[in-house]
Amino acid sequence: MKLELQKLSKSFNGHPVLQDISLRLEKVHTLVLIGPSGGGKSTLLRIIAGLEYPDAGTVAIDDSPVIYEESNLILHRRTIGTVFQAFNLFPHLTALQNITLPLEKVHGYTPANAKAQALEFLERFKLADHSHKKPAELSGGQRQRIAIARAVAVKPRLLLFDEPTSALDPEMTAEVLEMIEQLREEGRDFILVTHQMGFARQIGDQIGFLAEGRLIEIGPVAQIFEHPLQGTTKQFLAKVLKY
């Protein structure tokens, strides 16, 4: 993907969350955003997804600008697959129905085609045995994997992951990270917000470090983790990589 952000800013109740965020990536498959909690990572992801309006600035994906007007955002959101830390599955629907619903209601699939598409992805990600279960009957890792299958099933041009493992124990975290790694190996473009530094280092093409609403530094994995240029980045990595 090609991604360009120009002077993005966002405040909530007068509190600045993003301040003049700019970047230009000509070709990247995996952008990983790291940084302290409250640094603006999730808000940036939601703006790229078209779920939040910026107060100022622009976003362009593959040279196509995101127009922050509702009629345009409806079309934009259909091209983005977003996975949240809290799964966001419908509790009264089965795993299969959680995938078919957006295919039918948002993307215009017939019920038969939606079911075939959903079953294909459930089988592919080794989730077919859970297709009849509701979220309460699934483990946290299974729920998150269903959420990822739902995001991928709509055939998005870009996947966004907002701390997809933060609510999971280590074993379930491994299940989800393996699934995300599989998607990377398939060549899918995505942006990942994570506190898993080892995984960020393993999977990222570019790493962006956000703190206090600012993009402090961005660059290739080796540069950010081994030779960060900014003192704030060095301090953060020294702290989180200590143990």
C-alpha positions as CSV (number, residue, x, y, z in Angstrom):
1,M,0.0,0.0,0.0
2,K,0.9,3.6,-0.4
3,L,-0.1,5.7,2.6
4,E,0.1,9.5,3.1
5,L,-0.9,11.5,6.1
6,Q,-0.7,15.2,6.1
7,K,-0.8,17.3,9.3
8,L,-3.5,15.2,11.0
9,S,-4.8,16.6,14.2
10,K,-7.6,15.5,16.6
11,S,-8.8,16.7,20.0
12,F,-11.4,15.4,22.4
13,N,-13.0,18.0,24.7
14,G,-10.2,20.4,24.1
15,H,-7.5,17.8,24.8
16,P,-5.2,17.2,21.8
17,V,-4.9,13.5,21.0
18,L,-3.1,13.8,17.6
19,Q,-0.9,16.7,16.7
20,D,0.3,17.4,13.2
21,I,0.8,13.7,12.2
22,S,2.5,13.5,8.8
23,L,4.1,10.5,7.0
24,R,4.5,9.3,3.5
25,L,5.1,5.6,2.7
26,E,5.5,4.7,-0.9
27,K,5.3,0.9,-0.6
28,V,4.7,-1.0,2.6
29,H,2.8,-4.2,3.5
30,T,2.9,-3.9,7.2
31,L,3.0,-0.7,9.3
32,V,3.2,-1.3,13.0
33,L,2.4,1.5,15.5
34,I,4.0,1.3,18.9
35,G,4.2,3.7,21.8
36,P,2.9,4.3,25.3
37,S,-0.8,4.0,26.1
38,G,-2.7,7.2,25.4
39,G,-0.2,8.2,22.7
40,G,-2.8,8.4,20.0
41,K,-2.3,5.1,18.2
42,S,-5.9,3.9,18.3
43,T,-7.3,7.3,17.3
44,L,-5.0,7.4,14.3
45,L,-6.2,4.0,13.3
46,R,-9.9,5.0,13.7
47,I,-9.3,8.1,11.5
48,I,-7.7,6.0,8.8
49,A,-10.6,3.6,9.0
50,G,-13.1,6.4,8.6
51,L,-14.6,5.9,12.0
52,E,-13.4,9.2,13.4
53,Y,-13.2,12.6,11.7
54,P,-9.9,14.5,12.0
55,D,-10.1,18.1,13.1
56,A,-7.5,19.0,10.5
57,G,-5.3,17.2,7.9
58,T,-5.7,14.6,5.2
59,V,-5.4,10.9,4.6
60,A,-4.7,9.2,1.3
61,I,-4.4,5.4,0.6
62,D,-2.9,4.3,-2.7
63,D,-3.3,7.9,-3.9
64,S,-7.0,7.9,-3.1
65,P,-7.9,10.6,-0.6
66,V,-10.3,9.8,2.2
67,I,-13.2,12.3,2.1
68,Y,-14.6,12.9,5.6
69,E,-18.2,13.2,4.6
70,E,-20.6,10.5,5.6
71,S,-21.7,9.5,2.1
72,N,-18.0,9.0,1.1
73,L,-17.1,7.4,4.3
74,I,-19.7,4.7,3.9
75,L,-17.9,3.6,0.7
76,H,-14.5,3.9,2.2
77,R,-15.4,1.8,5.3
78,R,-16.4,-1.0,2.9
79,T,-12.9,-1.3,1.7
80,I,-11.3,-1.5,5.2
81,G,-11.3,-4.5,7.5
82,T,-11.0,-3.5,11.1
83,V,-10.3,-5.7,14.1
84,F,-10.7,-4.3,17.6
85,Q,-9.3,-5.5,20.9
86,A,-12.8,-6.2,22.3
87,F,-13.8,-8.5,19.3
88,N,-17.1,-6.6,18.6
89,L,-18.9,-9.8,17.7
90,F,-22.7,-9.9,17.9
91,P,-23.4,-12.0,21.0
92,H,-26.8,-13.4,19.7
93,L,-25.4,-14.6,16.4
94,T,-23.3,-17.7,15.7
95,A,-19.7,-17.4,14.4
96,L,-21.0,-18.1,10.9
97,Q,-23.7,-15.5,11.1
98,N,-21.2,-12.9,12.5
99,I,-19.4,-13.2,9.2
100,T,-22.3,-13.5,6.8
101,L,-24.2,-10.5,8.2
102,P,-21.8,-7.8,6.9
103,L,-21.4,-9.6,3.7
104,E,-25.2,-9.5,3.1
105,K,-26.1,-6.2,4.7
106,V,-23.1,-4.1,3.7
107,H,-21.5,-5.7,0.7
108,G,-24.7,-7.0,-1.1
109,Y,-24.0,-10.7,-1.1
110,T,-26.9,-13.1,-1.5
111,P,-27.4,-15.3,1.6
112,A,-26.1,-18.3,-0.3
113,N,-22.9,-16.5,-1.5
114,A,-22.3,-15.0,1.9
115,K,-22.5,-18.4,3.5
116,A,-20.2,-19.9,1.0
117,Q,-17.7,-17.1,1.5
118,A,-17.9,-17.3,5.2
119,L,-17.5,-21.1,5.3
120,E,-14.5,-20.8,3.0
121,F,-12.7,-18.5,5.4
122,L,-13.7,-20.5,8.5
123,E,-12.3,-23.6,6.9
124,R,-9.1,-21.8,5.8
125,F,-8.4,-20.5,9.3
126,K,-9.3,-23.9,11.0
127,L,-12.5,-22.5,12.6
128,A,-15.1,-24.5,10.8
129,D,-15.8,-26.7,13.8
130,H,-16.9,-23.5,15.7
131,S,-19.2,-22.1,13.0
132,H,-22.4,-23.0,14.9
133,K,-21.2,-21.5,18.2
134,K,-22.1,-18.1,19.7
135,P,-19.4,-15.9,21.1
136,A,-20.1,-16.9,24.7
137,E,-19.2,-20.5,23.8
138,L,-15.9,-19.6,22.3
139,S,-12.5,-18.8,24.0
140,G,-11.1,-15.3,23.7
141,G,-8.6,-16.4,21.1
142,Q,-11.4,-18.1,19.0
143,R,-13.5,-15.0,19.2
144,Q,-10.7,-12.8,18.0
145,R,-9.9,-15.2,15.2
146,I,-13.5,-15.1,14.1
147,A,-13.4,-11.3,14.1
148,I,-10.3,-11.5,11.9
149,A,-12.0,-13.9,9.6
150,R,-14.9,-11.5,9.3
151,A,-12.6,-8.6,8.5
152,V,-10.8,-10.6,5.8
153,A,-13.9,-12.1,4.3
154,V,-15.0,-8.7,2.9
155,K,-11.9,-8.7,0.8
156,P,-10.6,-5.3,2.0
157,R,-7.8,-3.4,0.4
158,L,-6.4,-2.7,3.9
159,L,-6.7,-4.4,7.3
160,L,-6.4,-2.5,10.6
161,F,-5.7,-4.3,13.9
162,D,-6.1,-2.3,17.1
163,E,-4.3,-4.2,19.9
164,P,-5.9,-7.5,18.9
165,T,-4.3,-9.5,21.7
166,S,-4.5,-7.1,24.6
167,A,-7.4,-9.0,26.2
168,L,-5.9,-12.4,25.7
169,D,-3.8,-14.8,27.8
170,P,-0.4,-15.9,26.3
171,E,-1.7,-19.1,24.7
172,M,-4.6,-17.3,23.0
173,T,-2.3,-14.5,22.0
174,A,-0.1,-17.0,20.2
175,E,-3.1,-18.3,18.2
176,V,-4.1,-14.8,17.1
177,L,-0.5,-13.7,16.2
178,E,-0.1,-16.9,14.1
179,M,-3.2,-16.0,12.2
180,I,-1.9,-12.4,11.6
181,E,1.4,-13.7,10.5
182,Q,-0.3,-16.0,8.0
183,L,-2.1,-13.0,6.5
184,R,1.3,-11.2,6.2
185,E,2.7,-14.1,4.4
186,E,-0.2,-13.9,1.9
187,G,0.9,-10.4,1.1
188,R,-2.0,-8.6,2.6
189,D,-1.5,-4.9,3.6
190,F,-2.3,-4.0,7.2
191,I,-1.6,-1.5,10.0
192,L,-1.2,-3.0,13.4
193,V,-1.2,-1.3,16.8
194,T,0.4,-3.5,19.4
195,H,2.3,-3.7,22.7
196,Q,3.9,-7.0,21.7
197,M,7.4,-5.7,20.8
198,G,8.7,-9.1,19.8
199,F,5.9,-9.5,17.3
200,A,6.2,-6.0,16.1
201,R,9.8,-6.6,15.3
202,Q,9.1,-9.9,13.6
203,I,6.2,-8.8,11.4
204,G,6.7,-5.1,10.6
205,D,8.1,-3.5,7.5
206,Q,7.9,-0.1,9.0
207,I,7.6,0.9,12.7
208,G,6.0,4.1,13.8
209,F,6.5,5.4,17.3
210,L,3.8,7.6,18.7
211,A,3.8,9.4,22.0
212,E,1.8,12.3,23.4
213,G,-0.1,12.6,20.1
214,R,3.0,13.0,17.9
215,L,4.7,10.7,15.5
216,I,8.1,10.8,17.1
217,E,9.9,8.5,14.6
218,I,9.2,6.1,11.8
219,G,11.5,3.8,9.9
220,P,12.4,0.2,9.1
221,V,12.3,-2.3,11.9
222,A,16.1,-2.5,12.3
223,Q,16.5,1.2,12.5
224,I,13.8,1.7,15.2
225,F,14.7,-1.2,17.4
226,E,18.5,-1.1,17.0
227,H,19.4,2.5,16.2
228,P,16.5,4.8,17.1
229,L,17.3,8.4,16.4
230,Q,15.1,10.1,19.0
231,G,15.7,10.1,22.7
232,T,12.0,9.5,23.5
233,T,12.1,6.3,21.3
234,K,15.2,5.1,23.0
235,Q,13.8,5.6,26.5
236,F,10.5,3.8,25.6
237,L,12.3,0.8,24.1
238,A,14.8,0.6,26.9
239,K,11.9,0.4,29.4
240,V,9.6,-2.1,27.5
241,L,12.5,-4.4,26.4
242,K,14.2,-4.5,29.8
243,Y,12.3,-7.6,31.0
